[in-house]
Amino acid sequence: MKALIDRKKCTVCGVCTDACPVGAIELKEDHIEISDDCTLCGICVDTCEFGALSLPEVGTGPAADLSSYRGVWVYAEWRDGAVHSVSHELLSAGRVLADKKGVELGAVLLGSGISEDTARELVSYGADNVYVVDRPELAKFTDEIYSNVLVELIKQKRPEILLAGATSIGRSFVPRVAASLQTGLTADCTELGISPEGLLLQTRPAFGGNIMATIICPNSRPQMATVRPKVMRPEKREGYEGEVERVNLPESCFRGRVEVLEVIPEKDQTGRLTEADVIVTGGRGLRKAENFAIVEELANLVNGAVGASRGAVEEGWIAPSHQVGQTGRTVAPALYVAVGVSGAIQHLVGMQGSKVIIAVNKDPHAPIFDVATYGVIADLFDFVPALIKRIRRERGEI
């Protein structure tokens, strides 16, 4: 499917051709053509002042009995015996959404050996109800069993909205849940809201971070979204009261075809950007892959994780898992050190929530200095080794 053209209204002005982010509109001598590359983003429709372009209607109409769905749910990710911090962020955001709709906020906690204190912790972040499924089969994560359990819970309780963290676990099994329920899912959201009609507004970067798309799911339930860690602020509500319900489900939910034999933990912090309190990020200013060694040395010295700009990743200097920014990981550590990073808008959006930002760049006009708490205008190859040496000297290591 692609955008529709009303040739009677089209003046062949070419504005839509320039506006199309995927180059799907071609300007001919006396008409325009839209190729199958069209993604139905609607930008051309918005830019055409003559109303010559429109989007085709999709869908088969509203699903049956949407009114039976009520409430906002958060999937509380349980990992290594603790609840992931993104769950606290989502509960705080979910509380705002639930209050706007005048409904209850629920949390779903799946695992094995889950204590009452762990469940009650979710109440302290605003959950009215915590649904706990505690089974040995849930001790180690598998897509199949976790999705079976969550699908069954949703069918029983019928929440209107379901939020989950865009973590490795959330990205792995939540799409399977959405497919099983034949509903929509917006991935990697950075903002959530409620429309005047009561629909969940799911905002996420699109087209390489060049535009922000707000997506709705009017015809199916639940409305589902995964949200990037560190983009929402957790807010603890001391004294908040809620109920913990331990749910029993059919045995069929816990039958899987995959057995996890061993989980090998990460040896360092480089892959845990979203959880790190300190991040040292390298950019194109490092010039080549070998120079990331000084970034890694500084990160190890301050017990931090290694990040990278999109430019450094595209050059092949470091793995994409280290990328910070709108098309990478969104982070908000206590300390963020940007080394040789110019500060493109896509990068700034992904790290500007950091509490303290230190930027090192020899270009005094680099955009990174606009968000930096402290700016160092210097050659990174002079400054960073000197900083490393000073830290080691202060610790008595040299």
C-alpha positions in Angstrom: 0.0 0.0 0.0 1.1 3.6 -0.6 -0.2 7.1 -0.5 -3.0 8.1 -2.9 -2.8 11.0 -5.4 -5.7 13.1 -6.6 -4.4 14.2 -9.9 -7.1 16.8 -10.4 -5.8 18.7 -7.3 -2.0 18.0 -7.9 -0.1 21.0 -9.3 3.2 19.0 -9.7 4.9 21.6 -7.4 7.4 19.1 -6.2 7.1 20.0 -2.5 6.1 16.4 -1.5 9.1 15.0 -3.5 11.5 17.0 -1.3 9.6 16.2 1.9 9.5 12.4 1.4 12.1 10.9 3.8 12.4 7.6 1.9 12.5 9.0 -1.7 9.4 7.3 -2.7 7.9 10.2 -4.7 9.3 11.0 -8.2 8.6 14.2 -10.0 7.7 13.6 -13.7 7.2 16.2 -16.4 3.4 16.6 -15.8 2.7 14.4 -12.8 4.2 12.7 -9.7 4.5 9.0 -9.1 4.7 7.2 -5.7 6.7 3.9 -5.6 6.2 0.8 -3.5 8.9 2.2 -1.2 6.2 4.4 0.4 5.9 3.7 4.1 2.6 5.6 4.7 4.3 8.0 7.1 2.0 10.8 6.0 4.6 13.5 5.8 3.7 14.2 2.1 0.0 14.5 3.1 0.9 17.1 5.7 3.1 19.1 3.3 0.7 19.2 0.4 -1.2 22.5 0.7 -3.6 21.5 -2.2 -4.9 18.4 -0.5 -3.8 16.2 -3.4 -2.4 13.4 -1.3 -4.0 11.1 1.2 -3.4 7.8 3.0 -5.5 4.7 2.2 -7.8 3.5 5.0 -6.6 0.4 6.7 -8.0 -2.1 9.1 -11.4 -3.9 9.2 -13.1 -1.7 11.8 -13.2 -1.8 15.6 -12.7 -5.1 17.3 -15.6 -6.5 19.2 -16.3 -5.3 22.8 -13.3 -3.1 23.4 -15.1 -1.7 26.4 -14.4 -4.9 28.3 -10.7 -3.9 28.5 -9.8 -1.6 31.4 -6.7 -0.6 33.3 -3.0 0.0 32.7 -0.5 -2.7 33.2 3.3 -2.7 33.5 5.4 -5.9 32.9 7.8 -5.8 35.8 11.0 -7.4 34.6 12.5 -9.8 37.2 16.1 -10.6 36.6 18.7 -12.3 38.8 16.4 -12.1 41.8 15.6 -8.4 41.5 13.3 -6.1 39.6 14.9 -4.2 36.7 15.0 -0.4 37.3 13.0 0.2 34.0 10.0 -1.3 35.8 10.1 1.4 38.4 10.3 4.0 35.6 7.3 2.5 33.8 5.2 2.2 36.9 5.7 5.9 37.6 4.7 6.7 34.0 1.9 4.2 34.1 0.6 5.8 37.3 0.2 9.1 35.4 -1.6 7.4 32.5 -3.9 5.5 34.8 -4.8 8.6 36.7 -5.6 10.4 33.4 -8.0 7.6 32.4 -9.3 7.1 35.9 -8.4 3.4 36.1 -6.2 1.2 38.2 -2.5 0.5 37.6 -1.4 -3.2 37.6 2.1 -4.8 37.6 2.9 -8.3 36.4 5.8 -10.1 38.0 6.9 -13.4 36.6 9.7 -15.5 38.2 10.6 -18.2 40.7 11.0 -17.6 44.5 9.6 -14.1 44.4 9.4 -12.7 47.9 6.6 -10.6 49.3 8.9 -7.7 49.8 9.8 -7.8 46.0 6.2 -7.7 45.1 5.4 -4.9 47.6 8.2 -2.8 46.2 6.1 -2.4 43.0 3.3 -1.1 45.1 5.6 1.6 46.4 5.9 2.9 42.9 2.2 3.3 42.4 0.8 -0.1 41.5 -2.7 -0.8 42.7 -2.5 -4.5 42.0 0.5 -6.7 41.6 -0.1 -10.0 39.8 2.6 -12.6 40.8 3.2 -15.8 38.9 5.8 -17.8 40.9 6.8 -21.1 39.3 10.1 -23.0 38.9 9.6 -23.0 35.1 10.0 -19.2 35.3 13.4 -19.2 37.0 15.2 -18.8 33.7 13.7 -16.6 30.9 12.5 -18.3 27.8 10.3 -16.5 25.1 7.8 -19.3 24.9 6.8 -19.8 28.5 7.0 -16.2 29.5 4.8 -15.2 26.5 2.3 -18.1 27.3 1.9 -16.8 30.8 1.5 -13.2 30.0 -1.0 -13.9 27.2 -3.1 -16.0 29.6 -3.0 -13.3 32.2 -4.1 -10.7 29.7 -7.0 -12.9 28.5 -8.2 -13.3 32.0 -7.8 -9.8 33.3 -8.2 -7.8 30.0 -6.0 -4.7 30.6 -6.5 -1.8 28.1 -2.8 -0.8 28.0 0.4 -2.9 28.6 3.9 -1.3 28.9 7.2 -3.1 29.0 10.8 -2.1 29.0 12.7 -2.1 25.7 15.4 -4.4 27.3 16.8 -7.5 25.8 14.1 -9.5 27.5 11.3 -7.1 26.6 12.3 -6.9 23.0 12.5 -10.6 22.8 9.1 -11.8 24.0 6.7 -8.9 24.1 6.3 -8.9 20.2 5.3 -12.6 20.5 2.7 -11.6 23.1 1.3 -8.9 20.7 1.2 -11.4 17.8 -0.6 -14.0 19.9 -3.2 -11.4 20.9 -3.5 -10.0 17.4 -2.9 -6.5 18.6 -0.4 -3.7 17.8 2.9 -3.0 19.4 5.0 0.2 19.2 8.7 -0.5 20.1 11.3 1.7 21.6 9.0 4.5 22.7 10.5 7.6 24.3 7.2 9.3 25.3 3.7 8.3 26.3 0.5 10.1 26.7 -3.3 9.8 26.5 -5.3 11.4 23.7 -8.6 13.3 24.2 -10.3 10.1 23.0 -8.6 8.0 25.7 -6.1 6.2 23.4 -2.5 5.6 24.3 -0.2 8.0 22.4 3.1 6.1 21.7 5.9 8.3 20.5 9.1 7.0 19.1 11.9 8.1 16.7 11.5 7.1 13.1 13.6 7.4 9.9 16.9 7.2 11.7 15.8 9.6 14.3 15.0 12.4 11.9 11.4 12.6 12.9 9.3 11.6 15.9 6.2 9.5 15.1 3.2 9.2 17.4 1.3 6.0 17.0 -2.1 4.9 18.2 -3.9 1.5 18.2 -7.6 2.3 18.0 -9.0 -1.1 16.8 -7.5 -3.8 19.1 -6.6 -4.3 22.7 -4.5 -4.2 24.7 -2.5 -1.2 23.4 1.1 -2.3 23.8 4.4 -0.4 23.9 8.0 -1.1 24.9 9.8 1.9 26.4 13.4 2.7 26.4 15.1 2.6 29.8 16.1 5.9 31.4 13.6 8.0 29.5 11.1 8.0 32.3 11.8 9.2 35.8 11.0 6.8 38.7 9.0 8.3 41.5 8.6 6.3 44.7 5.3 6.8 46.6 6.0 6.0 50.3 2.9 4.7 52.0 1.0 3.9 48.8 -1.4 0.9 49.3 -2.0 -1.8 46.8 -2.8 -5.5 46.6 -0.6 -8.4 45.8 -2.3 -11.4 44.1 -0.5 -14.7 43.5 -2.1 -16.1 40.4 -2.5 -19.8 39.4 -2.6 -20.5 35.7 -3.2 -23.7 33.7 -0.3 -26.1 33.5 -0.2 -25.8 29.7 1.2 -22.2 30.1 4.4 -23.7 31.6 5.2 -26.2 28.9 8.0 -25.1 26.6 10.1 -26.7 23.9 13.4 -24.9 25.0 15.4 -25.6 28.1 18.0 -23.1 29.3 21.0 -25.0 30.5 23.3 -22.2 31.5 23.3 -18.4 31.6 26.7 -16.8 31.1 26.9 -13.4 32.8 28.7 -10.5 31.1 32.3 -10.1 32.2 32.3 -6.3 32.3 29.9 -3.3 32.1 30.4 -2.5 28.4 27.1 -4.1 27.4 25.1 -2.6 30.3 24.9 1.0 29.2 21.3 1.6 30.4 22.2 0.5 33.9 25.6 2.1 34.3 26.1 5.0 36.8 29.2 6.2 34.8 29.6 6.1 31.0 32.6 7.2 29.0 31.7 7.6 25.3 34.0 7.9 22.3 33.2 9.7 19.0 34.7 10.2 15.6 37.3 12.4 17.2 39.1 9.2 18.2 40.1 8.8 14.5 40.4 5.0 14.5 39.3 1.9 16.3 42.6 1.4 18.2 42.2 4.7 20.0 39.1 3.4 21.8 41.7 1.9 24.1 42.0 5.2 26.0 38.2 5.4 26.4 38.1 1.8 27.7 41.0 2.5 30.1 39.3 5.6 31.5 36.0 3.7 31.8 37.6 0.8 33.7 39.4 3.3 36.0 36.1 4.9 37.1 34.1 1.6 37.0 32.1 2.8 34.1 30.7 1.5 30.8 32.0 2.3 27.3 29.6 4.1 25.0 30.0 5.3 21.4 28.5 7.8 19.0 26.7 6.7 15.9 29.6 7.9 13.8 32.1 5.7 15.7 29.8 2.7 15.3 29.2 3.4 11.6 33.0 3.5 11.1 33.2 0.0 12.5 35.4 1.0 15.4 33.1 -0.6 18.1 30.0 -2.9 18.2 26.5 -1.3 17.8 25.6 -2.5 21.3 27.7 0.5 22.6 25.8 3.1 20.6 24.3 6.0 22.6 21.6 8.1 21.0 18.2 8.1 19.5 18.9 5.1 17.3 21.0 3.4 20.0 20.6 3.3 23.8 19.0 6.1 25.8 21.0 6.6 29.0 20.9 8.8 32.1 23.9 8.0 34.3 25.2 10.0 37.2 28.3 10.9 35.1 28.6 11.0 31.3 32.0 11.7 29.8 31.9 12.5 26.0 35.3 12.2 24.4 35.7 13.4 20.8 31.9 13.6 20.4 30.6 16.5 18.4 27.0 16.2 19.7 24.6 15.6 16.8 21.0 16.0 17.9 20.3 12.3 17.7 23.1 11.7 20.2 22.1 14.5 22.5 18.6 13.2 22.8 19.9 9.9 24.0 22.1 11.2 26.8 21.0 14.7 27.9 19.2 13.3 30.9 22.6 12.5 32.5 23.1 14.3 35.9 26.6 15.5 35.1 28.0 15.7 31.6 31.7 16.3 30.9 32.6 17.0 27.2 36.1 16.9 25.8 36.5 18.3 22.3 39.0 20.6 20.6 36.2 22.4 18.6 34.8 25.2 20.9 31.7 25.4 18.8 30.8 21.6 19.1 27.1 21.2 20.0 28.0 18.9 22.8 29.0 21.9 24.9 25.4 23.2 24.8 24.4 20.4 27.2 27.6 19.9 29.0 27.9 20.6 32.7 31.7 21.0 32.3 33.4 21.5 28.9 37.1 20.9 28.2 38.3 22.5 25.0 41.4 20.4 24.3 42.9 17.7 22.2 41.5 14.5 23.6 44.9 12.7 23.0 46.5 15.2 25.4 43.8 15.5 28.0 42.5 12.0 28.5 45.9 10.4 29.1 46.7 13.2 31.5 43.4 12.7 33.3 44.1 8.9 33.6 47.6 9.6 34.9 46.2 12.1 37.5 43.5 9.6 38.7 46.1 6.9 39.1 48.4 9.3 41.0 45.6 10.4 43.4 45.0 6.7 44.1 48.6 6.0 44.8 48.9 3.6 41.8 51.9 5.5 40.3 
